[in-house]
Amino acid sequence: MNILSRYIIKEFIRILFFCLVLFVALYVIIDFVQKVDNFIEAGVSQEVMASYFYYKLPYIVWQILPPATLISVVILFSLMIKKREIQAMMACGINIYKVFRLVFVVAVFLSVGLFLFSEVVVRPASAKSNHIWMTEVEKRDPGKYYYGRGHIWYKGENRIYWIWSFDQKRSMMIQPTFYFFDDAFRLLKRVSGQRAVWQNGAWRVEEGAVQALGKDGEYHVEPFDYRIMDLPETPETFVRPVRHPEEMSYWQLKRYAQKVRQEGYDNTRYLVDMHIKTAYPWILLIMAMIGIPVALLLKRVQTPLAVCAAVGICFLYMLIFGFSRSLGLSGALPPFFSAWLANLVFFLFGLYLMMRVER
């Protein structure tokens, strides 16, 4: 590595560290101002507040690092232009794209590092911060909130349940339907009711009917006022703690999405966030790709204006990123495409800007 490469890397890391510390501090201050009323109402101690932000800090760094990278690149090259270092390199016959490649290599290492940071550090720290917020501030029991409220499909052994909604407080299914099959997946019996209440270790199905396969091969319907059904599923089966995506690694999130789907719940949210875990770190590389031409194309303006342009690009990225994620959650886009759409758009935008830069 020559002197020029070491100089650029050193200056870039120095500016990136400064921007990261500044933005994280602003994030924490704003977050504290927004949540201080919740802390006061909950009567939590200063130690609890400090612990909450301490464990949330890795997640904040994970969110802030990409925009900090873009702004750092813009500041670095704006200062190099101001000091006429870029002009000196070009006068010496140094191709500006060599500098591009150097920054890209650093950005690739940062992207990989950000993914590993999310898997190793952010995951356990976020679990602790979310637990503190839920138990100390919101005063909720961590085992008593769930990801399924209505339109529940649940698959058991040789049986499938469909539940219009589940009332957790009363341990009651609203308008449940139970399907029972043989090993050949032939429907043997269908039980439906207006409600099913958990009583004395069994489900009491009320105001329903049984449609059973008779010996003659025909289905016969028998209404009932109530019927006791001894099933292995308990109310806890339909009450599952919600795990936030940042609390899980990529592989844990993948297995969790499969589990949610198998238990009859919609796992679209978890599939989208699973792909975001791999897509988001690479925005570091794309931001670096955009930052260099932005600084070079705006060489006639002051550094603060170039930084403002970078902030505008970050805002536009988050806008597209949030919009595409919403489309993925609604099912309008496939989970993989919704997670990578913003990256694709800004990658093409970065290529366009780079082609306009003079070598």
N, C-alpha and C positions, 0 to 999 in steps of 0.2 A: 504494500500500500504506500503510495507516494505522499508527499507533503500536502498536496492539494486535497487529496481524498481525506486524509486525516483532519485537515482543517474544516472541510465542509461537514463531515460527520460530527466533529466536536461542536461546531457552532449549532448544528441542527439539534443535537441532543440537549444542549444547554438551553436553547430557546424553547424546545418542547417541554422540558422540565418546568421552566418558568410558567409557560402557558397552562400546563396541567395543574400546577399548584394553585394558580390564580383562579382558574375555572372551577376547580373542585371546591375551593373556599367560597366562591360566589354561590355555587350550587347548595352547599351546606347551609349557608346563611339564609338563602331564600327558602329552603326546605324547612329550616327551623322556624322562620317567621310564619310559615303556613301552618305548622303543626303545634306551635307553642300553646294555642288555646286547648288543643286536645290533651297535651301533657298536663296543663293546669287543671282542667276538668277531671282528669283521671287521678290527680294528686300524686303523680309519680315523683320520685326523688331525682336529684341532679345526677346521681350515679346511673340511674336507669336511662335517663336521656343521653348521657355520654356513651353508655354502652350501645344504645340503639344506633347512634350515628357512627360509632366506631366500627360496628359490624356492617353497617351499610356502606362504609367508605369504599370497599373494593368494587361494589356494584356501581357506585358513582364514577369511579375511575374507568370502569369498563364502558360506561356510557359516554364519558367526556373525551376519552383518548382520540377517537376519530376526528371530531371537529378541532381539537387542539393540534392534531397533526397537520390539518389543512392550514390553519392560521400560522403555525410555526414555519411551514414551508414558504408561505407568502411573505412572512416577515424576513426570513433568511434571505430569500432572493431579492426582495425589495431593498434590504440593506446592502447586499452585494452590488446591486445596480447603483444605489446611491454612492457607494464608495468606488464605483467604476471598476469593480473587480470582474464583472461579467465581460465588460468591454475589453479589459486587459487579457482575459483568457481567449476571447475570440481573436484578438490581435495577434496572439501567440500561436494561432492555428489550432487551438483546442476546440473540438466539436462540442457544442453545448449539449448534445445528446449523451455524451459520456457522463456529464454531470447528472443528467436525467437518470441514467442507469444506476449511478451510485446511490441516489436517493431512493430509487425503486428497490434496490437490494435491501437497504435499511428498512423500508416500509414492509417488505415481505417478512423479514425477521420480526418486526413489530406485530404484523398480522398473526403470524403463527404464535408469537408470545401472548397476544391478547386472547387467542382461543384457549391456550393452555391455562392462562390466568383465570379465565372464566370457568374452566373445568375443575381446577385445583383449589383456587382461593375464593372466587366469588360464590361458588355453590354453597359451601358450609357457612360462610359469613352471612349470606343472604337468608339462609334458613334461621339463623339465630336472630337477625334483626327483625324478620317477619314474626318470629315467635314472641319477641319482646313486645312488638306493637300489638299483636293480637291479645296476648294474655295480660300485659301490664296497662296498656292504654285502652283497648276496646273491651277488656275484661271478659273475653270469650274463652270457652273451653276448647282447646285445640282439637279435641276429638268429636266436636259436635257441630261441625259445618260440613257441607257436602257439595259435590259437583253435579248432582242430579236432582232436579225439582219436579220435572214433568216429562211426559211422553218417554217413559223409561222402558227400554227393552233389556231384559236380563235373561241370560242363557244359563240354565243349570244342567244337571245330568238328565238327559232324556226329557227335558221340559224347557219351555220358554215362557217368560212372564212379560205381559205388557201392562203398564200401569199409567193411568192418565196423569196422576200426580201423587206424591208421597208427602204426608204430613208428619214431619219428624217429631214434633212435640207430643202428638197423640199416638205415635207409632201406628199410623193408619194409611192404608192404600186407598186411593180414590179411583173408583171404576177399574178394578183390576180384571185381567183376563189371564187364565192359566191354560197353557197347552201342554199336553202330555203325549209323548211319542214312544213307539217301540224302537227296537234296534235298527229297523229298516226305515226309520223316520216316517212311519205312518201314524197319522193322528189317531190316538186311542180315546182321548177325552179332552173336552174343553169346558172349563169352569169359568163363569163370569159372574160378577156381582157389582152392586153399587159401591160397596166398601169392604175392606178386609181389615179387621182390628186385631192387634196382637194381644192375646189374653192367655194367661196360664201356660205359656210356652208353646202356643199354637196360634194359627190364624183363624179367626172367626169371620167367614165370608157371609155377608148379609144381602138379602133381596137379590138373589141371582138365579142362575139356571145351570144345569149340567147337560152337556151334549156328549153322549158316550156312544162308542161303537158297540153294537149288539152282536150276538152270535149269528144273527141272520145277515150280517154285513151291512146293516143300515144304522144310521145314527138316530138316536132317540133323545128327545129333550125332556128334562124333568126340572120344573121350577122348584125353588125352595125359599124358605124365609131366612134360614141361616144354616151354615154347614161348617163344621170344624175340620180344618185341613192341617195335618201334621206334616209340615215341610221343613227341610233342613235350613232354609233361609230365614234369618231373623231380621228385626229392624236394623241391626248394625250392618247387615249386608247392603242396605240401601243408604247408609250414612257413611261416607268416606271422607277423610280429611283431604282438603284441596291442597295440592302441592304446587307452588308457584314455579314457573319454568326456570327462573334463575336459581332455584334451589336444587336443581338436578343437572347432572352431566348430560351430554348428548345421548349416550347409550341408555342412561336411566330414563330420560325423557321419551326415547323411542319405545322402551319396554312399557313405560307408564301409559303411553298413548295406545299401545296394543291392548293393555289390560282394561283401560277405560272403554275401548270399543267392544271387547269381549263381554263386558258386563252390561252392555246395552246403552251406553251413553255416547254422546257425540264427542269425538276426539279431534275434531278439526282444529280447535284452538291449539292443542298440544302438537299436532303435526306441523302447523304453521310456525310455532315457536321453536320446534326442533330444527327446522331448516334455517330459521333465523340465527340459531347458534353457530352455524357454519358460514352463513352469508355475511353477518354483521362484521366480523373481524376483518374481512377483506376490503371493507370500505376504507381502511387505512391506506391501502395501496392506491385505491381510486382517488382518495383525497390528495395524496401526494402527486398523482398524475395530473390532477386539476390545478393544484396550487402553483406548480412551477410555471405553466403557461399564463396563468392569471397574473402572476407577478411580472413576468416578462412583457406581456401585452399591455399592462398598465404601468409601464416604466416611466411614463411622463407624469404620473400623478404621485401624490405623497403617500408614504407608507400607511398612514391611518385610513386613507380612502381604499387602498388595496385590501386592508384588513376588513373594512366594512363590506367590500365585495365578497370576501371569503365567508364572513358571517352570513351574508345573504344566501350564498350557495349552501351553507350548512342548514340554514332554515328551510330552503327549498328541498334539500335531500330528506330532512326529517318529515316534511309535508308529504312527499311522494312515498316515503317509507311507511308512514302511518296509514296513508290512503290504500296502498297496496296490501298492507297487513289486514286492514278492515275488509277489503275485497276477499282476501283469503279466508278470514273468519266467517264471512257470510256465505262462502261457497261459490262466489262468483268467479274466483280464480283458483287453480290448483294450489295446494299449500307450497310446493316447491317454487312455482313461478311467482307467487305473491311475495315470498321471502327474498327472491333474487331480482325482482323487477327494478327496484330503485338502483341497485348496483349496476344492472345492465344499462339503464338510462344514463347514469353518470359516467359509466365507462365509455360509452359512445360519445358523450359530451366531452370527456377528457381527451379522447383521440382527436376529435374535431379541433379542440384548442391547440393540441400539440402540433397538428399539421400547419397551423398558422404561425408557429414560432419560427423565426429565422435561425438558421444554424450558425 
